[in-house]
């Protein structure tokens, strides 16, 4: 504890780090304030049905990632997720479409073009999602709109406000990345998730000590121990790597010798990050869209696929995650390209011939480490449903696994490492007793 406060004191001593932390806190405060600013013309006291709709099931995930703004009918109701969706689409296009592949290889200019396309796609997604959200709001809270205002008239300005709110959140995230500490978009997602933790924790404590079958203090302690074990396992998953040794040939340039050192290519056990879970969850929303067209025969299956606690839902969810883990790893890591880069730089894996044999070896290693990684990701993803078997409240069970837990772990590690780098540059002790935080993720650790 003494070392922790000493580290905080050191952070405050470094002027640049202090300013970055204060700027980050200020921007996050603006984001949280906007999450409670209700759309003009909407009566907050009439949103009970909307809030009950997001209290459980798939809709609760949308509300969690928006930090409660979704159920508040806030100007930030759509959150940052439209931008995340657009980023995922652009990542897939950069792998499948030659035009975007070429753009990705153009360096900084190509990156700016891709960012511009991502923003345009984000606006297009917002112009589709905002009316959908407002139509759902009309159904769930018809009487919330002020008298004298017609819903058909309200839709157009409300759509513009919701789209502008999401783009403003994107701007805040970029400013945090530039002038603050950590990845801004990842931090915004993390803050949205953490914002619901205090209320969920209080509800869980109350349910354990008031309900007849709550289990009291013993069950609550068991619950916390399980949560601690899952967090530790997630840390191991995020940090786990398989190092492939690479030897570089010696070469003489004038009187100096270059190369000859052994280095390592780290292949992450968790190379796909949370993408498989996000893809799988996107597909699991399909039954929600087709429920109105279901018949009596198919209604039971569709209702099971909409219930995140049902056995059918979790089996399908786990299978999709495993499949998407292999798919996303295959499109993001190219063994042939890695082998060619090694050969071009006079590098080779000891005991493996350069070229095709090296590519086959890397592909084999990736396949072997992806299997346990995908199984573990699937297990983490269905942990909230398993926590429900212990009568854990829905809101608190979301922190036992799934996208939320992996995002929290990834973002915290990434932010700690950035703070650590500032401290180490000024010759201060780091945040951890062991020194450096290993395995920086970068990007949306969140995605």
Wavefront OBJ file of the C-alpha trace (Angstrom):
o trace
v 0.000 0.000 0.000
v 2.900 2.330 0.802
v 4.393 1.683 -2.659
v 1.032 2.439 -4.281
v 0.794 5.890 -2.663
v 4.456 6.512 -3.442
v 3.714 5.783 -7.113
v 0.750 8.185 -7.108
v 3.034 10.835 -5.601
v 5.590 10.215 -8.355
v 2.867 10.533 -11.011
v 1.936 13.928 -9.596
v 5.555 15.099 -9.617
v 5.915 14.642 -13.384
v 4.283 17.728 -14.908
v 3.548 16.190 -18.319
v 2.041 13.049 -16.785
v 0.041 15.113 -14.287
v -1.443 17.232 -17.086
v -2.285 14.152 -19.152
v -4.072 12.502 -16.223
v -6.059 15.669 -15.414
v -7.031 16.125 -19.080
v -8.169 12.489 -19.237
v -10.284 12.905 -16.088
v -11.823 16.135 -17.451
v -12.805 14.575 -20.787
v -14.222 11.487 -19.070
v -16.266 13.774 -16.779
v -17.698 15.505 -19.879
v -18.620 12.121 -21.331
v -20.354 10.994 -18.135
v -22.226 14.293 -17.864
v -23.528 13.908 -21.417
v -24.775 10.403 -20.603
v -27.423 11.964 -18.329
v -28.517 14.756 -20.701
v -31.873 13.507 -22.002
v -33.004 14.149 -25.580
v -34.928 17.459 -25.863
v -38.657 16.887 -25.513
v -38.377 13.587 -23.608
v -39.694 13.265 -20.046
v -37.155 11.150 -18.041
v -39.843 10.015 -15.573
v -41.651 8.153 -18.386
v -38.749 5.846 -19.331
v -39.552 2.960 -16.957
v -40.392 0.531 -19.772
v -37.202 1.380 -21.659
v -35.134 0.870 -18.513
v -36.828 -2.434 -17.737
v -36.137 -3.538 -21.329
v -32.408 -3.004 -20.767
v -32.290 -4.602 -17.319
v -31.438 -8.035 -18.726
v -30.737 -10.033 -21.857
v -29.005 -8.773 -24.968
v -30.313 -5.219 -24.607
v -28.452 -4.898 -21.295
v -25.164 -5.262 -23.213
v -26.001 -2.226 -25.339
v -26.845 -0.249 -22.234
v -23.632 -1.364 -20.534
v -21.365 -0.253 -23.371
v -23.087 3.156 -23.437
v -22.662 3.596 -19.680
v -26.422 3.680 -19.074
v -27.010 6.384 -21.714
v -29.111 3.962 -23.790
v -31.723 3.475 -21.060
v -31.628 7.196 -20.158
v -32.591 8.234 -23.726
v -29.512 10.443 -23.578
v -27.902 12.436 -26.386
v -25.076 9.846 -26.084
v -27.508 6.900 -26.230
v -25.781 5.214 -29.210
v -22.361 5.558 -27.589
v -19.122 4.706 -29.379
v -20.259 1.321 -30.698
v -21.193 2.571 -34.224
v -17.566 3.642 -34.662
v -16.375 0.249 -33.371
v -18.655 -1.465 -35.904
v -17.293 0.718 -38.710
v -13.707 -0.031 -37.616
v -14.382 -3.763 -37.717
v -15.833 -3.491 -41.226
v -12.779 -1.530 -42.395
v -10.448 -4.124 -40.888
v -12.210 -6.859 -42.834
v -12.135 -4.781 -46.031
v -8.402 -4.201 -45.572
v -7.936 -7.974 -45.699
v -10.429 -8.887 -48.445
v -10.400 -5.918 -50.869
v -7.182 -5.140 -52.836
v -7.948 -1.375 -52.919
v -7.934 -1.159 -49.129
v -4.950 -3.523 -48.878
v -2.956 -1.130 -51.036
v -4.164 1.812 -48.958
v -3.035 0.079 -45.765
v 0.504 -0.292 -47.173
v 0.792 3.418 -47.987
v 1.858 4.317 -44.465
v 0.622 7.490 -42.792
v -1.273 8.793 -45.852
v -3.054 5.448 -46.232
v -3.947 5.421 -42.550
v -5.525 8.874 -42.865
v -7.607 7.713 -45.838
v -8.792 4.632 -43.935
v -9.702 6.814 -40.934
v -11.733 9.091 -43.241
v -13.602 6.106 -44.724
v -14.211 4.806 -41.194
v -15.813 8.089 -40.157
v -18.019 8.184 -43.248
v -19.133 4.612 -42.550
v -19.759 5.558 -38.907
v -22.103 8.357 -39.974
v -23.929 5.956 -42.316
v -24.372 3.442 -39.474
v -25.595 6.205 -37.158
v -28.190 7.369 -39.697
v -29.559 3.813 -39.646
v -29.243 3.090 -35.914
v -30.618 6.412 -34.647
v -34.095 6.016 -36.264
v -34.161 2.385 -35.088
v -33.437 3.512 -31.532
v -36.116 6.212 -31.731
v -38.703 3.737 -33.056
v -37.966 1.460 -30.105
v -38.195 4.470 -27.781
v -41.602 5.324 -29.275
v -42.859 1.801 -28.533
v -41.396 1.579 -25.017
v -42.092 5.166 -23.899
v -44.776 6.616 -26.136
v -45.998 9.058 -23.488
v -42.483 10.366 -22.780
v -42.626 12.894 -25.632
v -43.861 16.326 -24.585
v -47.442 17.131 -25.544
v -47.845 19.081 -28.741
v -44.880 17.380 -30.437
v -45.530 14.665 -33.014
v -43.187 11.664 -33.202
v -42.829 12.014 -36.988
v -41.601 15.599 -36.513
v -39.404 14.633 -33.549
v -37.551 11.878 -35.461
v -35.462 14.106 -37.752
v -33.891 16.478 -35.162
v -33.490 13.602 -32.673
v -31.631 11.546 -35.298
v -29.246 14.461 -35.913
v -28.703 14.915 -32.167
v -27.973 11.199 -31.588
v -25.562 11.063 -34.548
v -23.811 14.249 -33.407
v -23.581 12.870 -29.855
v -21.792 9.722 -31.021
v -19.399 11.713 -33.223
v -18.671 14.013 -30.260
v -17.791 10.948 -28.159
v -15.418 9.876 -30.959
v -13.815 13.334 -30.852
v -13.420 13.080 -27.065
v -11.743 9.686 -27.449
v -9.262 11.036 -29.980
v -8.440 14.015 -27.766
v -7.784 11.665 -24.830
v -5.427 9.619 -27.020
v -3.557 12.745 -28.183
v -3.447 14.810 -24.999
v -4.375 12.379 -22.235
v -3.189 8.971 -21.076
v -4.176 5.645 -22.626
v -6.275 4.863 -25.682
v -9.214 7.276 -25.554
v -11.834 5.125 -27.268
v -10.905 2.130 -25.138
v -11.106 4.238 -21.974
v -14.551 5.556 -22.926
v -15.808 1.996 -23.399
v -14.228 0.946 -20.091
v -15.735 3.903 -18.198
v -19.149 3.059 -19.635
v -18.793 -0.477 -18.278
v -17.415 0.544 -14.877
v -20.156 3.166 -14.437
v -22.646 0.380 -13.757
v -20.408 -1.521 -11.334
v -21.280 0.353 -8.090
v -25.035 -0.011 -8.585
v -24.671 -3.650 -9.652
v -22.478 -4.370 -6.610
v -24.957 -2.765 -4.209
v -27.835 -4.740 -5.741
v -25.865 -7.976 -5.423
v -24.952 -7.339 -1.771
v -28.574 -6.444 -1.002
v -29.897 -9.596 -2.703
v -27.449 -11.842 -0.829
v -28.289 -10.460 2.605
v -32.026 -9.876 2.243
v -33.382 -12.774 0.182
v -34.265 -15.998 1.974
v -32.313 -18.090 -0.543
v -29.588 -15.465 -1.019
v -26.959 -17.479 0.846
v -25.745 -14.609 3.008
v -22.093 -13.797 3.653
v -20.731 -17.235 2.690
v -22.158 -17.200 -0.833
v -21.061 -13.602 -1.308
v -17.464 -14.490 -0.361
v -17.534 -17.498 -2.731
v -18.854 -15.232 -5.459
v -16.051 -12.689 -4.968
v -13.408 -15.457 -4.945
v -14.741 -16.822 -8.243
v -14.702 -13.315 -9.724
v -11.098 -12.865 -8.559
v -10.077 -16.185 -10.148
v -11.756 -15.277 -13.459
v -9.985 -11.888 -13.524
v -6.619 -13.575 -12.876
v -7.296 -16.100 -15.644
v -8.226 -13.256 -18.009
v -4.935 -11.520 -17.199
v -3.048 -14.696 -18.115
v -5.053 -14.967 -21.331
v -4.368 -11.374 -22.394
v -0.658 -11.563 -21.501
v 0.035 -15.094 -22.788
v 2.466 -15.353 -25.725
v 4.365 -18.097 -27.558
v 7.834 -16.861 -28.488
v 9.323 -18.207 -31.725
v 13.141 -17.787 -31.823
v 14.526 -16.050 -34.923
v 18.240 -15.987 -35.730
v 19.615 -13.202 -37.958
v 22.713 -13.786 -40.084
v 25.840 -11.736 -39.428
v 26.908 -9.153 -41.973
v 29.801 -6.700 -42.094
v 29.319 -3.088 -43.169
v 32.728 -1.392 -43.151
v 34.313 -2.193 -39.810
v 31.007 -2.823 -38.045
v 29.171 -6.102 -37.626
v 25.374 -6.186 -37.806
v 22.966 -9.011 -36.991
v 23.954 -12.290 -35.453
v 21.633 -11.794 -32.462
v 18.716 -14.036 -31.621
v 15.336 -12.377 -31.345
v 11.808 -13.645 -30.819
v 8.524 -13.315 -32.669
v 5.756 -13.240 -30.011
v 2.533 -14.954 -31.101
v -0.234 -13.985 -28.709
v -2.521 -16.648 -27.300
v -5.235 -13.980 -27.440
v -4.389 -12.564 -30.884
v -8.035 -11.961 -31.848
v -8.726 -9.814 -28.739
v -12.495 -9.439 -28.158
v -13.385 -9.513 -31.867
v -14.770 -13.111 -31.810
v -17.144 -12.243 -28.957
v -18.282 -9.052 -30.700
v -18.910 -10.915 -33.976
v -20.757 -13.700 -32.168
v -22.892 -11.251 -30.198
v -23.780 -9.421 -33.413
v -25.115 -12.687 -34.876
v -26.987 -13.482 -31.669
v -29.023 -10.289 -32.194
v -30.551 -11.801 -35.357
v -33.293 -13.723 -33.460
v -34.306 -10.404 -31.887
v -34.885 -9.006 -35.372
v -36.899 -11.959 -36.725
v -38.973 -12.751 -33.640
v -41.975 -10.919 -35.089
v -41.981 -13.297 -38.082
v -41.727 -16.509 -36.064
v -44.431 -19.172 -35.941
v -45.490 -21.312 -32.989
v -43.118 -24.095 -34.105
v -40.055 -21.849 -34.351
v -41.026 -19.511 -31.528
v -39.563 -21.716 -28.779
v -36.161 -21.964 -30.499
v -36.025 -18.239 -31.193
v -36.994 -17.407 -27.608
v -34.218 -19.729 -26.385
v -31.712 -17.964 -28.636
v -32.818 -14.632 -27.165
v -32.334 -15.810 -23.567
v -28.658 -15.397 -22.639
v -29.106 -17.876 -19.774
v -30.522 -20.720 -21.872
v -28.450 -23.805 -22.738
v -29.096 -23.457 -26.490
v -27.993 -19.817 -26.520
v -24.704 -20.544 -24.743
v -23.866 -23.586 -26.902
v -24.428 -21.615 -30.116
v -22.600 -18.620 -28.657
v -19.547 -20.699 -27.682
v -19.370 -22.443 -31.098
v -19.566 -19.095 -32.900
v -16.784 -17.653 -30.721
v -14.467 -20.598 -31.437
v -15.158 -20.338 -35.181
v -14.659 -16.560 -35.268
v -11.432 -16.846 -33.245
v -9.912 -19.044 -35.963
v -11.355 -16.804 -38.687
v -10.120 -13.516 -37.241
v -6.678 -14.922 -36.388
v -6.345 -16.225 -39.955
v -7.177 -12.878 -41.575
v -5.046 -10.733 -39.247
v -1.870 -12.880 -39.037
v -0.307 -13.950 -42.339
v 2.374 -16.661 -41.871
v 3.499 -16.368 -45.515
v 4.105 -12.630 -45.160
v 5.934 -13.161 -41.862
v 8.170 -15.789 -43.480
v 8.938 -13.477 -46.416
v 9.809 -10.604 -44.079
v 12.191 -12.868 -42.144
v 13.883 -14.051 -45.342
v 14.209 -10.487 -46.643
v 15.996 -9.463 -43.414
v 18.303 -12.522 -43.438
v 16.442 -14.117 -40.550
v 15.506 -17.748 -40.021
v 13.995 -20.001 -37.377
v 16.675 -22.414 -36.093
v 16.128 -25.860 -37.603
v 13.510 -24.623 -40.123
v 14.237 -23.838 -43.769
v 13.393 -20.280 -44.879
v 10.389 -19.734 -47.115
v 7.504 -22.189 -47.283
v 8.759 -24.388 -44.413
v 8.934 -21.349 -42.132
v 5.398 -20.280 -43.120
v 4.095 -23.814 -42.468
v 5.846 -23.908 -39.084
v 4.370 -20.550 -38.003
v 0.922 -21.654 -39.219
v 1.201 -24.890 -37.200
v 2.194 -23.029 -34.042
v -0.653 -20.537 -34.514
v -3.176 -23.343 -34.967
v -2.000 -25.069 -31.793
v -2.156 -21.989 -29.587
v -5.427 -20.745 -31.105
v -7.358 -23.852 -29.992
v -6.828 -23.438 -26.218
v -7.171 -19.661 -26.645
v -10.530 -20.001 -28.412
v -11.818 -22.500 -25.839
v -10.843 -20.201 -23.004
v -12.421 -17.163 -24.688
v -15.632 -19.169 -25.142
v -15.557 -20.150 -21.465
v -15.038 -16.517 -20.379
v -17.898 -15.446 -22.681
v -20.438 -17.808 -21.102
v -19.303 -17.090 -17.526
v -22.131 -14.551 -16.944
v -24.662 -17.319 -17.667
v -22.816 -19.692 -15.309
v -22.814 -16.960 -12.666
v -26.589 -16.789 -13.071
v -26.768 -20.405 -11.873
v -25.425 -19.145 -8.525
v -28.312 -16.649 -8.400
v -26.008 -13.726 -9.181
v -27.952 -10.648 -10.261
v -27.946 -10.010 -14.034
v -26.234 -6.611 -13.756
v -23.380 -7.972 -11.608
v -23.010 -11.228 -13.548
v -21.858 -9.250 -16.623
v -18.578 -8.551 -14.804
v -17.825 -12.279 -14.445
v -16.827 -12.605 -18.091
v -17.759 -11.785 -21.649
v -16.680 -8.733 -23.586
v -16.895 -6.422 -20.582
v -14.315 -8.281 -18.479
v -11.842 -8.736 -21.347
v -12.148 -5.059 -22.272
v -11.567 -3.992 -18.665
v -8.463 -6.179 -18.348
v -7.018 -5.137 -21.708
v -7.594 -1.397 -21.221
v -6.243 -1.371 -17.660
v -3.047 -3.165 -18.752
v -2.564 -0.800 -21.695
v -3.122 2.332 -19.566
v -0.856 1.095 -16.765
v 1.898 0.433 -19.261
v 1.688 3.961 -20.645
v 1.882 5.420 -17.131
v 4.762 3.041 -16.377
v 6.689 4.238 -19.429
v 6.400 7.861 -18.241
v 7.664 6.886 -14.785
v 10.558 4.791 -16.088
v 11.692 7.607 -18.415
v 12.083 9.837 -15.337
v 13.780 7.032 -13.369
v 10.874 6.551 -10.971
v 9.709 3.157 -9.730
v 6.968 1.550 -11.791
v 3.438 0.675 -10.772
v 4.149 -2.997 -10.120
v 6.638 -4.630 -7.776
v 7.995 -6.710 -10.652
v 8.798 -3.646 -12.781
v 7.372 -3.387 -16.266
v 3.925 -4.366 -17.443
v 4.444 -6.952 -20.180
v 2.562 -7.331 -23.415
v 1.078 -4.022 -24.449
v -1.994 -4.618 -26.583
v -2.419 -1.259 -28.352
v -5.518 -0.108 -30.198
v -8.986 -0.952 -28.745
v -7.687 -3.364 -26.299
v -11.332 -3.127 -26.217
v -11.424 -4.329 -29.766
l 1 2 3 4 5 6 7 8 9 10 11 12 13 14 15 16 17 18 19 20 21 22 23 24 25 26 27 28 29 30 31 32 33 34 35 36 37 38 39 40 41 42 43 44 45 46 47 48 49 50 51 52 53 54 55 56 57 58 59 60 61 62 63 64 65 66 67 68 69 70 71 72 73 74 75 76 77 78 79 80 81 82 83 84 85 86 87 88 89 90 91 92 93 94 95 96 97 98 99 100 101 102 103 104 105 106 107 108 109 110 111 112 113 114 115 116 117 118 119 120 121 122 123 124 125 126 127 128 129 130 131 132 133 134 135 136 137 138 139 140 141 142 143 144 145 146 147 148 149 150 151 152 153 154 155 156 157 158 159 160 161 162 163 164 165 166 167 168 169 170 171 172 173 174 175 176 177 178 179 180 181 182 183 184 185 186 187 188 189 190 191 192 193 194 195 196 197 198 199 200 201 202 203 204 205 206 207 208 209 210 211 212 213 214 215 216 217 218 219 220 221 222 223 224 225 226 227 228 229 230 231 232 233 234 235 236 237 238 239 240 241 242 243 244 245 246 247 248 249 250 251 252 253 254 255 256 257 258 259 260 261 262 263 264 265 266 267 268 269 270 271 272 273 274 275 276 277 278 279 280 281 282 283 284 285 286 287 288 289 290 291 292 293 294 295 296 297 298 299 300 301 302 303 304 305 306 307 308 309 310 311 312 313 314 315 316 317 318 319 320 321 322 323 324 325 326 327 328 329 330 331 332 333 334 335 336 337 338 339 340 341 342 343 344 345 346 347 348 349 350 351 352 353 354 355 356 357 358 359 360 361 362 363 364 365 366 367 368 369 370 371 372 373 374 375 376 377 378 379 380 381 382 383 384 385 386 387 388 389 390 391 392 393 394 395 396 397 398 399 400 401 402 403 404 405 406 407 408 409 410 411 412 413 414 415 416 417 418 419 420 421 422 423 424 425 426 427 428 429 430 431 432 433 434 435 436 437 438 439 440 441 442 443 444 445 446 447
